[in-house]
């Protein structure tokens, strides 16, 4: 390729990036948040896309199995320590709402795993059933399909819109957004304006349930502050309306990855998932542990760590600290990356303090320990607004595929995939102003 040809291509890509930027809604998609604009989607291989397409139904089945295991634990046909872990720090009235008969078969209608793209495949750091980014990913899909017409956007230009619409169809629903989640209101308003049928965005604080179905965009730990959201959840618990995600706080805990790796539950998981699916999820979920301060018998060790107490981790060398500690859930610090500590990134005294604090919080807000899997390095172009020129950024990728469960729970579709490409010096891969956000496409 000659220098002149390269210059022409670069000029075309710069113009495309400016066109994409010019398509941004006047009110933005995230309140007071921006990201780096790229002229190109992030390309995944056909094999990777095939894996993602198969993953949706499997994760739906996994969530159904989680719900079943929890309920059996509550009723006594499985060990009580399972529900004991999941109930910690939660008000009993909320748990009883989730156990109501009309919610028996209900699981989240939107499933979004956070997948780190590693040299060995995907590593799932968590599952989110009340995720942000739905409207953003829908906008990205439409915009890149328009300005990068040769791209094969996963889900297509309208995959996210069609997927969200399938939750309730043309009858629509009220999308309840709390003040705590208000940063995401612009993207959900953009999305609701493009849905066919009767869809509305409403305040979770002042909402008055009137029998219309509800999409929940507020966290259950914040329920005391969202009177309208609470009344809608109570109405769903007696069958007066449908709500997704349902009031089942036990399904919104990160410690399910630790319960999945629990040796006493291995045969239960195999039976509920089938052995082949169980093995797939073993490759997907990093080995995890609940940070439980309970004593270990003198003749036993914590499997995978080969220690008798989590306190022994304080003496781990930096190379041994390829571990992550984070809140399991039901806390204002449990979403995003606000509670995440990566062992290799902090000095030993700080690591020791995090271990003490995490073990001390057990009983109210359990913490989870996970193996850390580093993302592989990629390069992707972005438009530097200061210079008006394209630059290449070396980074690591978090993939967020969005799966939508149809109203009758018979079909799980992949609406689209959001790629967050963070600078290579960042260990925690999350949305930030110096990250590139683009939709994913499949290789030609």
Buried (B, 14 or more C-beta within 10 A) or exposed (E): EEEEEEEEEBEEBBEBBBBBBEBEEEEBBBEEBBBBBBBBBBBBEEEBBEBBBEBBBBBBBBBBBBBBBBBBBBEEEBBEBBBEBBBBBBBEEBBEBBBBEBBEEBBBBBBBBBBBBBEEBBBBBBBBBBBBBBBBBBBBBBBBBEBBEEBBBBBBBBBBBBBBBBBBBEEBBBBBBBEBBBBBBBBBBBBBEBBEEEBEBBBBBEBEBEEBBBBBBBBBBBBEBBBBBBBBBBBBBEEBBBBBBBBBBBBBBBBBBBBBBBEEBEEBBBEBBEEEBBEBBEEBBBBBBBBBBEEEEEEEEBEEBEBBBBEBBBEBEEEEBBBBBBBBBBBEEBBEBEBBBBBBBBEBEEBBBBBBEBBEBBEEBBBBBBBBBBBEEBEBBBBBEEEEEBEEBEBBBBBBBBBBBBBEEEEBBBBBBBBBBBBBEBBBBBBBEEBBBBBBBBEE
